[in-house]
Amino acid sequence: MTNVQRDGRVALVTGASRGIGAAVARVLASRGMRVVVNYRSSRGEADEVVASIGSAGGRAMAVQADVRDGAAVAGMLEQVRAAMGEVEVLVHNALVPYAIKSFETISVDELGSKVEQEVRAAFLVTKAVVAGMTSRGYGRIVYLGAVLSRRPDEGMIALGTAKAALSSFARFVAQELGPRGITVNVVEPGPVSGLLHAALDQQQQARMAAQTALGRIASPDDVARAVAFYAGDDSGCITGTTAPVNGGLVMN
């Protein structure tokens, strides 16, 4: 039986208009959290996520902000505080665009820009919520990583390097914020169904699934449930860790 949390904590999910972010928003709302659905440009999809949460009896709001923009992040937090209060749970999922190129063809600017923007976005959203979490002596921060940070794949040097930097960043933040009652962890998905359709055909996806110990590719809900564990009270003595959600494609 699911351990349902009904404490009404305020959770901010960045990049939550679709895919993993939308799944996370719905799962957290189903566990009693009041969810902020952040989006950059997909207002219609964000509104659909909010509506689906509302129709299921939850509470959510959509707030636009490019999380690479400090002023936009500050404005988003002002809106959230006015409507719901301080953010107690941050799930940073927003994906910064990147070049899909080999080491031979990628430029130093393309690689460096991805790494810089990845860390910049994580830094800005984390800075924005830490004061409120500190005032309560409670906080949950979850970053979405990628299995590519540990399992290289063709053309993915920019994303893999950036997510490796994010994982390292998370451990430093975890160490510093731990005494304040704030936990910081990374959920690291492998390939996710529903997000591969544009890149891989059914046969390719089947071959990828066959490489996993479980014989299947993770769903957005699989990832969302792992995030929800770190976002809740059951994970209160876990920080600075990385949880792989890849069906055993890569094992620690």
C-alpha positions in Angstrom: 0.0 0.0 0.0 1.4 3.4 -0.9 2.5 5.6 1.9 0.5 8.8 1.1 1.9 12.1 2.4 -0.8 14.7 3.1 1.2 17.6 4.6 0.5 20.2 2.0 4.1 21.1 1.4 4.8 23.4 -1.5 6.8 21.7 -4.3 8.3 23.5 -7.2 9.0 21.3 -10.3 10.9 23.0 -13.0 10.3 22.0 -16.6 7.0 20.4 -15.6 4.8 20.9 -18.7 5.5 17.5 -20.2 7.4 14.2 -19.8 9.2 13.4 -16.6 8.4 16.8 -15.1 4.7 16.5 -15.6 4.7 13.0 -14.2 6.6 14.3 -11.1 4.1 17.1 -10.6 1.2 14.7 -10.8 2.7 12.2 -8.4 3.7 14.8 -5.8 0.2 16.3 -6.0 -1.3 12.9 -5.5 0.7 12.7 -2.3 -0.8 15.9 -0.9 1.7 18.5 -2.0 0.8 21.8 -3.5 2.6 21.9 -6.8 4.1 24.7 -8.9 4.3 23.6 -12.5 7.2 25.7 -14.0 7.4 26.1 -17.8 9.5 28.1 -20.2 7.3 28.4 -23.3 4.7 25.6 -23.2 1.8 27.4 -21.4 -0.9 25.3 -22.9 0.7 22.0 -21.8 1.5 23.4 -18.3 -2.2 24.4 -17.9 -3.2 20.9 -18.9 -1.0 19.5 -16.1 -2.5 21.9 -13.6 -6.0 21.0 -14.8 -5.3 17.3 -14.5 -4.0 17.8 -10.9 -7.1 19.8 -10.0 -9.5 17.2 -11.5 -7.9 14.6 -9.3 -8.4 16.7 -6.2 -5.0 18.3 -5.9 -3.8 21.9 -6.0 -1.4 23.3 -8.5 -0.4 26.5 -10.3 1.6 27.2 -13.5 4.3 29.8 -13.4 6.5 30.8 -16.4 10.2 31.3 -16.0 13.4 30.5 -17.9 15.4 29.0 -15.1 18.6 30.2 -16.6 17.5 33.8 -16.0 18.1 35.0 -12.4 15.5 37.8 -12.6 12.9 35.4 -14.0 13.6 32.9 -11.2 13.2 35.6 -8.6 9.9 36.7 -10.1 8.7 33.1 -10.1 9.4 32.7 -6.4 7.6 36.0 -5.6 4.5 34.6 -7.4 4.7 31.3 -5.5 5.2 32.9 -2.1 2.2 35.2 -2.7 0.0 32.3 -3.7 1.2 29.3 -1.7 4.1 30.3 0.6 7.7 29.2 0.7 8.9 26.4 -1.4 9.8 23.4 0.7 10.5 20.9 -2.1 12.5 21.7 -5.2 12.6 19.2 -8.1 14.9 20.6 -10.8 14.0 18.9 -14.0 14.2 21.6 -16.7 16.3 20.5 -19.6 18.7 23.0 -21.1 19.1 22.6 -24.9 22.3 21.0 -26.1 24.2 19.9 -29.2 24.1 16.2 -30.2 27.5 15.8 -31.7 30.7 13.7 -31.3 33.8 15.0 -29.6 35.3 15.3 -33.1 32.6 17.7 -34.3 31.5 19.6 -31.2 33.0 23.0 -30.5 34.4 24.0 -27.2 31.7 26.7 -27.0 28.9 24.1 -27.6 30.3 21.9 -24.9 31.1 24.7 -22.5 27.8 26.4 -23.0 25.8 23.3 -22.1 27.9 22.7 -18.9 27.7 26.3 -17.9 23.9 26.6 -18.4 23.2 23.3 -16.7 25.0 24.4 -13.5 23.7 28.0 -13.8 20.1 26.9 -13.8 20.6 24.5 -10.9 22.5 27.2 -9.0 19.8 29.9 -9.6 16.8 27.8 -8.6 18.6 26.4 -5.6 19.7 29.8 -4.3 16.1 31.0 -4.7 14.6 28.4 -2.4 17.4 27.9 0.2 16.5 30.9 2.5 12.9 29.7 2.8 13.9 26.1 3.5 16.5 27.3 6.1 13.9 29.4 7.9 11.8 26.2 8.4 14.7 23.9 9.1 13.4 21.6 6.4 13.9 21.1 2.7 14.1 18.5 -0.1 16.1 19.2 -3.2 16.1 16.7 -6.1 18.0 17.2 -9.3 17.3 15.1 -12.5 20.5 13.7 -13.8 21.1 11.3 -16.6 22.7 7.8 -17.0 24.8 9.4 -19.7 27.0 11.0 -17.0 28.3 7.5 -16.3 27.6 5.5 -19.5 28.8 7.4 -22.5 26.8 7.1 -25.8 27.5 8.4 -29.3 26.8 12.1 -29.7 25.9 12.7 -26.1 29.2 14.2 -24.8 27.5 17.6 -24.0 24.6 16.2 -22.0 26.7 13.6 -20.3 29.4 16.0 -19.2 26.9 18.6 -18.0 24.9 16.0 -16.0 28.2 14.8 -14.4 28.9 18.3 -13.4 25.4 18.6 -11.9 25.9 15.4 -9.8 29.1 16.8 -8.4 27.4 20.2 -7.7 24.7 18.3 -5.8 27.1 16.6 -3.5 28.7 19.9 -2.5 25.3 21.5 -1.9 24.2 18.5 0.1 27.2 18.8 2.4 26.7 22.5 3.0 22.9 22.4 3.5 22.7 19.2 5.6 23.0 21.0 8.9 20.0 23.1 8.0 17.7 20.1 7.6 17.9 20.2 3.8 18.6 17.0 1.8 19.9 17.1 -1.7 19.9 14.1 -4.0 20.0 13.2 -7.7 17.6 10.9 -9.6 19.4 9.6 -12.7 17.1 8.1 -15.4 18.3 6.0 -18.2 16.3 5.9 -21.4 12.6 6.8 -20.7 9.6 5.5 -22.7 7.6 8.2 -24.4 10.7 10.4 -24.7 12.4 8.2 -27.2 9.8 8.1 -30.0 11.4 10.9 -32.0 14.9 9.5 -31.9 14.4 5.7 -31.9 12.0 3.4 -33.8 10.3 0.4 -32.0 12.9 -2.0 -33.0 15.7 0.2 -31.6 13.8 0.7 -28.4 13.3 -3.1 -28.1 17.0 -3.6 -28.4 17.7 -1.0 -25.8 15.2 -2.6 -23.4 16.9 -6.0 -23.9 20.1 -4.5 -22.6 18.5 -3.9 -19.2 18.3 -6.4 -16.3 14.6 -5.9 -16.1 14.0 -6.2 -19.8 12.2 -2.9 -20.1 12.8 0.9 -20.4 11.7 3.1 -17.5 8.5 5.1 -17.8 8.1 8.8 -16.7 6.1 7.4 -13.7 8.9 5.1 -12.7 11.2 8.2 -12.5 8.5 10.2 -10.8 8.1 7.7 -8.0 11.8 7.7 -7.3 11.7 11.5 -7.2 8.7 11.4 -4.8 10.6 9.2 -2.4 13.4 11.8 -2.1 10.9 14.6 -2.0 9.1 13.1 1.0 9.8 12.5 4.7 10.8 8.8 4.4 14.2 9.9 2.9 15.0 12.3 5.8 18.4 10.7 6.5 19.5 10.3 2.9 21.5 13.0 1.2 24.2 13.4 -1.3 23.2 10.2 -3.2 22.3 9.3 -6.8 19.4 6.9 -7.5 19.6 5.2 -10.9 16.3 4.5 -12.6 17.4 2.5 -15.6 16.1 -1.1 -15.2 19.6 -2.3 -14.5 21.2 -0.8 -17.6 23.9 0.5 -15.4 24.5 -0.8 -11.9 26.4 0.9 -9.1 
